[in-house]
Amino acid sequence: MSLPPNEYKEERNYNPLRFLEGSSGSESESDNCSSDNEFSDVASELSESEVEMHWRFIPSTRKSKRTGKIRYVCATTGCKSTAYTDVTGDVDESPLDAEEVHEILDVDSVQVHDHSPPDVSDGWNRVLAHRIKEVIREHPFQSASAVYDEAIKIVPKDLLFQVGGLTRFSPLIYRQRAQHMPPNPKSTAEIDFPDDLEDVSGESFLLINEMVANERIVVLATNSAMHQFVEAKTWIVDGTFNAAGGIFHQLLVFHKPGSPVNTPLIFAFLEGRSAATYEKLMFMLHSKCLKICKKKPQVETVISDFEGGFIKTFAKRVGQVHHHLCLFHYSQSIMRRVDKLQLTRYHRNNSYGFRTLCDMMRGLPFVPLDHLKPAWEVVVDHFETTKENYRHTEREAATKLLEYFDSTYVSGDPAISKPPLYPPPQWNASEVAAGKSSKHRTSNIAESFNRKINRRLGSHNQSFFYTAFILLELHNQAQIDLQRAKL
């Protein structure tokens, strides 16, 4: 077989499998080729599909000085597959620029790859992926579900079962959307939201982005969410530090429980957790309620963790509401103090009845308020009867635990008429347990939602705008669930 390399250098429109078909690559010579031709065995080893796989190879005009083989590369842009041909005869006598070079395909050198048309499912998935990229270029700030819903319209309805769902294309959407996001701000002063940051219903998702007394406050919510916020009788509030976008201190989320589903309404990025920061936030939210909804919040019960600054703010800005503290955080605060006083081993082994003592303290929220003082005296008496069994160090530590609990949750400091930091009405749940008050004892709804945010983010080092888009998607899903529940 003759391969004129100079022809390949000048013209690319040829059949690279000519060396499989006959000496000259012509149709007539291929038909007349005898069965004992030295190239017929090589060709017979290749199936029809393998021939289709190889036909895209073109010569790279590179010849190995050591072996004399000529290297071919795949003609498909981006494909790095190669194949080699053995040059017959004396290499020195048949240089690459000679008029004729006799070659035999080295089948083992062909790297397995396939550029034949994909099957139907892969084909439509590729079409859908391309359409998703186009949608994101046109609307870079849409949610992942909105992008997918728009892109899937290109697939015929009778072939929808052949393409992947949103779960399959979510990584692609996030990657492509990240390329069109604004630059990640290095500080709160550089935050500049795009104008088209909207939820699935077309409402603006940016409620507040202001600098107040050298402190940036960003609140993400829609006007519809604000109406729900005003009408809600119960708010469950909790913050998370891992989802603060890297430049804020915390993300505070307001939830409306039940009626008919639990709904996150407001996402507030704060630079601190002081009473002054919370007061600024509540003042701005109160002003937005009056501006958008024309009335004050109708909330009656607020459930949160033991955040002293947040509790004080509600008394000033929201008015007379019952601020109920989460029972989970109540029990957690006791265990943290136990750990701080190095009494964990006593609690684990119930040495001298110490775990029983802690259980009695954890059960106090379920005692009616008018019986709380006598119940606390029972707890103290239990310790007095068992403290002689303690070693001196552990006895002092247990005494400090009771003093801490009494001053923080029960009596405060009567000597200076100082009330407890968390008065019993705030953490007592006897009416809740009896069904006379709010159905919620804990802020588990908010805690669970915060875990969902952190799972979606994957890392607390995510960019601020990426975090904002995740919150937008969670907001959209919550509003869709709410509408479905009302049907």
C-alpha positions as CSV (number, residue, x, y, z in Angstrom):
1,M,0.0,0.0,0.0
2,S,1.2,3.4,-0.8
3,L,0.7,6.5,1.4
4,P,1.9,9.8,-0.1
5,P,2.5,11.8,3.1
6,N,3.0,15.1,1.1
7,E,-0.6,14.8,-0.1
8,Y,-1.7,14.5,3.6
9,K,0.2,17.6,4.5
10,E,-1.5,19.6,1.8
11,E,-5.0,18.2,1.8
12,R,-7.1,16.9,4.7
13,N,-10.1,15.5,2.8
14,Y,-9.2,11.9,2.6
15,N,-10.0,8.5,4.1
16,P,-7.4,7.6,6.7
17,L,-8.4,3.9,6.5
18,R,-7.0,3.6,3.0
19,F,-4.2,1.5,4.4
20,L,-6.9,-1.0,5.5
21,E,-8.5,-1.2,2.1
22,G,-5.8,-1.9,-0.4
23,S,-2.5,-0.8,-1.8
24,S,-3.7,2.5,-3.3
25,G,-6.9,3.1,-1.3
26,S,-8.9,3.0,-4.6
27,E,-12.2,1.1,-4.7
28,S,-11.2,-1.1,-7.7
29,E,-7.9,-2.2,-6.1
30,S,-9.7,-2.9,-2.9
31,D,-12.2,-5.2,-4.6
32,N,-9.4,-7.1,-6.5
33,C,-7.3,-7.5,-3.4
34,S,-6.6,-11.2,-2.9
35,S,-7.5,-12.9,0.4
36,D,-3.8,-13.7,1.1
37,N,-2.9,-10.1,0.8
38,E,-0.7,-9.2,3.8
39,F,-3.1,-6.4,4.8
40,S,-6.3,-8.4,4.5
41,D,-5.6,-10.2,7.8
42,V,-5.3,-6.9,9.6
43,A,-8.5,-5.5,8.1
44,S,-10.4,-8.7,8.9
45,E,-9.6,-8.3,12.5
46,L,-11.5,-5.0,12.7
47,S,-15.3,-5.1,12.9
48,E,-17.5,-2.6,11.2
49,S,-18.0,-0.7,14.4
50,E,-14.2,-0.6,15.0
51,V,-13.7,0.8,11.5
52,E,-16.2,3.6,12.3
53,M,-14.3,4.2,15.5
54,H,-11.0,4.6,13.7
55,W,-12.0,6.6,10.6
56,R,-11.4,10.0,12.3
57,F,-7.6,9.4,12.7
58,I,-5.5,11.7,10.6
59,P,-1.7,11.8,10.3
60,S,0.1,14.3,12.5
61,T,3.2,14.3,10.2
62,R,5.3,13.1,13.1
63,K,7.6,10.1,12.6
64,S,9.5,8.4,15.3
65,K,13.2,8.5,14.7
66,R,13.7,5.4,16.9
67,T,11.1,3.1,15.5
68,G,10.3,4.7,12.2
69,K,6.5,4.6,13.0
70,I,4.3,7.4,11.9
71,R,1.9,8.8,14.4
72,Y,-1.8,9.5,13.7
73,V,-4.1,11.7,15.9
74,C,-7.8,11.8,16.2
75,A,-9.4,14.6,14.1
76,T,-12.0,15.4,16.7
77,T,-11.2,18.6,18.5
78,G,-10.2,18.0,22.1
79,C,-9.6,14.2,21.7
80,K,-6.1,13.1,22.4
81,S,-6.3,9.5,21.1
82,T,-3.6,8.3,18.8
83,A,-2.7,5.4,16.5
84,Y,0.6,4.3,14.9
85,T,1.5,2.7,11.7
86,D,4.6,0.5,11.0
87,V,6.7,1.6,8.1
88,T,7.8,-1.3,5.9
89,G,11.2,-1.5,4.3
90,D,14.3,0.4,5.3
91,V,13.4,3.5,7.1
92,D,16.4,5.3,6.0
93,E,15.6,4.5,2.4
94,S,11.9,5.6,2.9
95,P,12.0,9.0,4.7
96,L,8.8,10.8,5.6
97,D,9.0,13.2,2.8
98,A,9.5,10.4,0.2
99,E,7.0,10.0,-2.6
100,E,5.8,6.7,-1.2
101,V,5.9,5.2,2.3
102,H,4.5,1.7,2.9
103,E,2.5,1.5,6.2
104,I,0.7,-1.2,8.1
105,L,-1.7,-0.1,10.9
106,D,-0.5,-1.3,14.3
107,V,-4.0,-2.3,15.7
108,D,-2.7,-2.6,19.2
109,S,-1.6,1.1,19.2
110,V,-5.2,2.4,18.6
111,Q,-6.5,3.9,21.8
112,V,-10.1,2.9,22.4
113,H,-12.5,5.8,22.0
114,D,-15.7,6.4,20.2
115,H,-17.1,9.5,18.4
116,S,-20.0,7.8,16.8
117,P,-23.4,9.3,17.5
118,P,-24.5,8.5,21.1
119,D,-27.5,6.6,22.0
120,V,-30.8,8.4,22.5
121,S,-30.6,9.0,26.2
122,D,-27.0,10.3,26.1
123,G,-27.8,12.4,23.1
124,W,-30.8,14.1,24.8
125,N,-28.8,14.5,28.0
126,R,-26.1,16.3,26.1
127,V,-28.7,18.5,24.3
128,L,-30.3,19.3,27.7
129,A,-26.9,20.1,29.2
130,H,-26.1,22.5,26.3
131,R,-29.5,24.1,26.7
132,I,-29.0,24.5,30.5
133,K,-25.8,26.5,29.8
134,E,-27.7,28.8,27.4
135,V,-30.4,29.4,30.0
136,I,-27.9,30.3,32.6
137,R,-26.2,32.7,30.3
138,E,-29.5,34.4,29.7
139,H,-30.8,34.2,33.3
140,P,-27.7,33.7,35.6
141,F,-29.6,34.3,38.8
142,Q,-32.5,31.9,38.4
143,S,-32.8,29.0,40.8
144,A,-31.6,25.6,39.7
145,S,-35.2,24.3,39.5
146,A,-36.2,27.2,37.3
147,V,-33.2,26.7,35.0
148,Y,-33.9,23.0,34.6
149,D,-37.7,23.6,34.0
150,E,-36.8,26.1,31.2
151,A,-34.2,23.9,29.6
152,I,-36.2,20.7,29.7
153,K,-38.8,22.3,27.3
154,I,-36.4,21.5,24.5
155,V,-36.9,17.7,25.0
156,P,-39.9,16.1,23.3
157,K,-42.5,15.0,25.8
158,D,-42.4,11.4,24.6
159,L,-38.7,11.3,25.3
160,L,-38.6,12.9,28.8
161,F,-38.2,9.5,30.4
162,Q,-34.8,9.2,28.7
163,V,-33.1,12.3,30.3
164,G,-31.9,12.9,33.8
165,G,-33.7,14.8,36.4
166,L,-32.8,17.9,38.4
167,T,-30.6,15.9,40.8
168,R,-28.3,14.8,37.9
169,F,-27.9,18.3,36.4
170,S,-27.7,20.3,39.7
171,P,-23.8,20.1,39.8
172,L,-23.7,21.4,36.2
173,I,-26.1,24.2,37.0
174,Y,-24.1,25.3,40.1
175,R,-20.8,25.2,38.2
176,Q,-22.1,27.2,35.2
177,R,-24.0,29.7,37.4
178,A,-20.8,30.3,39.5
179,Q,-19.1,31.5,36.3
180,H,-21.8,34.2,36.0
181,M,-21.9,35.3,39.6
182,P,-20.6,38.6,40.7
183,P,-17.1,38.6,42.2
184,N,-17.1,37.3,45.7
185,P,-16.9,40.4,48.0
186,K,-13.9,40.5,50.3
187,S,-15.7,42.6,52.9
188,T,-19.3,43.6,53.6
189,A,-18.6,47.1,52.1
190,E,-18.2,45.5,48.7
191,I,-21.6,43.7,48.6
192,D,-23.6,44.7,45.5
193,F,-26.5,42.5,44.6
194,P,-27.7,42.1,41.0
195,D,-31.0,43.7,40.1
196,D,-32.6,40.5,38.9
197,L,-32.3,38.5,42.1
198,E,-35.8,37.2,42.1
199,D,-37.7,34.2,43.4
200,V,-39.7,31.7,41.4
201,S,-42.8,34.0,41.4
202,G,-40.7,37.0,40.1
203,E,-40.6,38.9,43.3
204,S,-37.3,40.6,44.4
205,F,-35.5,38.5,47.0
206,L,-33.5,41.4,48.4
207,L,-35.3,43.2,51.2
208,I,-32.5,45.1,53.0
209,N,-28.9,45.9,52.1
210,E,-27.9,48.8,54.2
211,M,-25.0,50.1,56.3
212,V,-26.2,51.2,59.8
213,A,-23.7,52.7,62.2
214,N,-20.7,51.1,60.5
215,E,-22.5,47.7,60.4
216,R,-23.8,46.0,57.3
217,I,-27.2,44.3,57.5
218,V,-28.4,42.2,54.6
219,V,-31.9,40.7,54.7
220,L,-33.2,38.3,52.0
221,A,-36.9,38.0,51.8
222,T,-39.8,38.8,49.4
223,N,-42.8,41.0,50.0
224,S,-45.1,37.9,50.1
225,A,-42.8,36.5,52.9
226,M,-43.2,39.8,54.8
227,H,-47.0,39.4,54.7
228,Q,-46.7,35.9,56.1
229,F,-44.2,37.2,58.7
230,V,-46.6,39.9,59.9
231,E,-49.6,37.5,60.2
232,A,-47.7,34.7,61.9
233,K,-48.6,34.2,65.6
234,T,-45.4,32.3,66.3
235,W,-41.9,32.9,65.2
236,I,-39.1,30.4,65.6
237,V,-35.7,32.0,65.3
238,D,-32.2,30.5,65.1
239,G,-28.8,31.4,63.8
240,T,-26.0,29.5,62.1
241,F,-22.4,30.6,61.8
242,N,-21.3,28.2,59.1
243,A,-23.6,29.7,56.5
244,A,-22.6,33.3,57.0
245,G,-20.9,33.6,53.6
246,G,-17.4,34.1,55.1
247,I,-17.8,37.9,55.6
248,F,-20.6,38.0,58.1
249,H,-20.7,36.7,61.7
250,Q,-24.0,34.8,61.4
251,L,-27.1,34.0,59.4
252,L,-30.3,34.5,61.4
253,V,-33.4,32.8,60.0
254,F,-37.0,33.5,61.0
255,H,-39.6,30.7,60.6
256,K,-43.3,30.5,60.7
257,P,-44.2,27.0,62.1
258,G,-47.2,25.0,60.9
259,S,-50.2,26.6,59.2
260,P,-50.0,24.3,57.2
261,V,-46.2,23.7,56.8
262,N,-43.1,25.1,58.5
263,T,-41.9,28.0,56.3
264,P,-38.6,29.9,56.5
265,L,-39.5,33.6,55.8
266,I,-36.5,35.9,56.5
267,F,-32.8,35.4,56.1
268,A,-30.7,38.0,57.9
269,F,-26.9,38.3,57.6
270,L,-25.4,40.0,60.6
271,E,-21.9,41.2,61.4
272,G,-22.3,40.5,65.2
273,R,-24.5,39.0,67.9
274,S,-24.7,41.9,70.3
275,A,-28.0,43.4,71.6
276,A,-27.2,46.5,69.5
277,T,-27.0,44.5,66.3
278,Y,-30.3,42.7,67.0
279,E,-31.9,46.0,67.8
280,K,-30.9,47.4,64.5
281,L,-32.2,44.4,62.7
282,M,-35.6,44.4,64.5
283,F,-36.0,48.2,64.0
284,M,-35.5,47.7,60.2
285,L,-37.8,44.7,60.0
286,H,-40.5,46.6,62.0
287,S,-40.2,49.5,59.5
288,K,-40.5,47.2,56.6
289,C,-43.6,45.7,58.1
290,L,-45.2,49.1,58.3
291,K,-44.1,50.1,54.8
292,I,-45.1,46.9,53.0
293,C,-47.9,45.5,55.1
294,K,-49.2,48.7,56.7
295,K,-49.3,47.1,60.1
296,K,-47.2,45.8,63.0
297,P,-46.3,42.2,63.4
298,Q,-49.1,40.1,65.1
299,V,-46.7,37.7,66.7
300,E,-47.6,36.4,70.2
301,T,-44.8,33.8,70.8
302,V,-41.2,33.8,69.9
303,I,-39.1,30.6,70.3
304,S,-35.3,30.9,70.2
305,D,-32.1,29.7,71.9
306,F,-30.6,31.3,74.9
307,E,-29.3,34.5,73.2
308,G,-29.4,37.2,75.8
309,G,-29.0,40.1,73.4
310,F,-31.8,38.8,71.2
311,I,-34.2,38.4,74.1
312,K,-33.7,41.9,75.3
313,T,-34.3,43.3,71.8
314,F,-37.8,41.7,71.5
315,A,-38.9,43.3,74.7
316,K,-38.0,46.7,73.2
317,R,-39.0,46.5,69.6
318,V,-41.7,43.9,69.2
319,G,-43.7,44.6,72.4
320,Q,-45.5,42.3,74.8
321,V,-44.8,38.8,73.5
322,H,-44.1,35.6,75.2
323,H,-40.4,34.7,74.5
324,H,-40.1,31.0,75.0
325,L,-36.6,29.5,75.2
326,C,-35.8,26.2,73.5
327,L,-35.9,23.3,75.9
328,F,-33.1,21.6,73.9
329,H,-30.8,24.5,74.5
330,Y,-31.9,24.6,78.1
331,S,-30.7,21.0,78.6
332,Q,-27.6,21.7,76.5
333,S,-26.6,24.7,78.7
334,I,-26.8,22.4,81.8
335,M,-24.5,19.8,80.2
336,R,-22.1,22.4,79.0
337,R,-21.8,23.7,82.6
338,V,-21.3,20.1,83.8
339,D,-18.5,19.6,81.3
340,K,-16.9,23.0,82.2
341,L,-16.8,21.9,85.9
342,Q,-15.3,18.6,84.9
343,L,-18.1,16.5,86.2
344,T,-18.8,14.6,83.0
345,R,-17.5,11.3,84.4
346,Y,-19.8,11.6,87.5
347,H,-22.7,12.3,85.1
348,R,-21.9,9.4,82.8
349,N,-21.5,6.9,85.7
350,N,-24.3,8.4,87.9
351,S,-21.8,8.6,90.7
352,Y,-23.5,9.4,94.0
353,G,-26.7,10.1,92.1
354,F,-25.2,13.1,90.2
355,R,-26.9,12.2,86.9
356,T,-30.2,11.9,88.8
357,L,-29.6,15.4,90.2
358,C,-29.1,16.8,86.6
359,D,-32.2,15.0,85.4
360,M,-34.2,16.7,88.2
361,M,-32.9,20.1,86.9
362,R,-33.7,19.2,83.3
363,G,-37.3,18.3,84.4
364,L,-38.0,21.6,86.1
365,P,-39.4,23.2,82.9
366,F,-42.4,20.9,83.1
367,V,-43.3,21.9,86.7
368,P,-46.0,24.6,86.8
369,L,-44.7,28.0,87.7
370,D,-46.5,28.2,91.0
371,H,-44.8,25.0,92.1
372,L,-41.4,25.8,90.7
373,K,-39.8,27.2,94.0
374,P,-40.8,24.1,96.1
375,A,-39.5,21.9,93.2
376,W,-36.2,23.7,93.2
377,E,-35.9,23.2,97.0
378,V,-36.4,19.5,96.5
379,V,-33.5,19.4,94.0
380,V,-31.2,21.3,96.5
381,D,-32.3,18.9,99.3
382,H,-31.4,15.9,97.2
383,F,-27.9,17.3,96.7
384,E,-27.5,18.1,100.4
385,T,-28.3,14.5,101.4
386,T,-25.7,13.1,99.0
387,K,-22.9,15.6,98.9
388,E,-21.0,14.0,101.8
389,N,-20.3,11.1,99.4
390,Y,-18.5,13.3,97.0
391,R,-14.8,13.9,97.0
392,H,-13.9,17.4,98.1
393,T,-13.1,18.7,94.5
394,E,-16.2,17.2,93.0
395,R,-18.4,18.4,95.9
396,E,-17.3,22.0,95.3
397,A,-17.8,21.7,91.6
398,A,-21.4,20.3,92.1
399,T,-22.1,23.2,94.5
400,K,-21.0,25.7,91.9
401,L,-23.3,24.0,89.4
402,L,-26.3,24.5,91.7
403,E,-25.3,28.1,92.4
404,Y,-25.0,28.8,88.7
405,F,-28.4,27.3,87.9
406,D,-30.1,29.2,90.8
407,S,-28.6,32.6,89.8
408,T,-29.2,32.1,86.1
409,Y,-32.5,30.4,85.9
410,V,-34.4,30.5,89.2
411,S,-33.7,33.3,91.8
412,G,-31.0,35.6,90.4
413,D,-29.2,37.5,93.1
414,P,-31.7,38.5,95.9
415,A,-29.0,40.4,97.7
416,I,-28.9,43.1,95.1
417,S,-32.4,42.5,93.7
418,K,-31.0,41.2,90.5
419,P,-33.4,39.0,88.6
420,P,-32.2,35.8,86.9
421,L,-30.7,36.2,83.4
422,Y,-33.4,33.8,82.0
423,P,-36.5,34.1,84.2
424,P,-38.6,30.9,84.7
425,P,-41.5,32.1,82.5
426,Q,-39.2,32.1,79.5
427,W,-38.0,28.5,79.8
428,N,-41.0,27.0,81.6
429,A,-43.0,24.6,79.3
430,S,-45.7,23.3,81.6
431,E,-48.5,25.1,79.6
432,V,-47.0,23.9,76.4
433,A,-46.9,20.3,77.7
434,A,-50.5,20.7,78.8
435,G,-51.6,21.9,75.4
436,K,-52.6,25.4,76.7
437,S,-50.0,27.3,74.8
438,S,-47.9,27.0,71.7
439,K,-47.4,23.5,70.4
440,H,-43.6,24.0,70.1
441,R,-41.2,23.3,72.9
442,T,-38.0,23.7,71.0
443,S,-36.5,25.4,68.0
444,N,-35.8,22.1,66.3
445,I,-37.5,23.3,63.2
446,A,-35.0,26.1,62.8
447,E,-32.1,23.8,63.8
448,S,-33.1,21.2,61.2
449,F,-33.3,23.9,58.5
450,N,-29.9,25.2,59.4
451,R,-28.5,21.7,59.0
452,K,-30.1,21.6,55.6
453,I,-28.4,24.8,54.6
454,N,-25.0,23.6,55.8
455,R,-25.5,20.3,53.9
456,R,-26.4,22.2,50.7
457,L,-23.4,24.5,51.1
458,G,-21.0,21.6,51.7
459,S,-18.5,23.9,53.3
460,H,-18.6,27.0,55.4
461,N,-16.0,28.6,53.1
462,Q,-18.5,29.1,50.3
463,S,-18.8,32.5,48.6
464,F,-21.4,34.9,49.9
465,F,-23.3,35.0,46.6
466,Y,-23.3,31.2,46.4
467,T,-24.8,31.1,49.9
468,A,-27.4,33.6,48.8
469,F,-28.4,31.5,45.8
470,I,-28.8,28.4,48.0
471,L,-31.1,30.4,50.3
472,L,-33.1,31.5,47.3
473,E,-33.6,27.9,46.2
474,L,-34.7,26.9,49.7
475,H,-37.0,29.8,49.9
476,N,-38.6,28.8,46.5
477,Q,-39.0,25.2,47.6
478,A,-40.6,26.3,50.9
479,Q,-43.1,28.5,49.1
480,I,-44.0,25.8,46.6
481,D,-44.5,23.4,49.5
482,L,-46.8,25.9,51.2
483,Q,-48.9,26.4,48.1
484,R,-49.3,22.7,47.6
485,A,-50.3,22.2,51.3
486,K,-53.1,24.8,50.8
487,L,-54.6,22.9,47.9
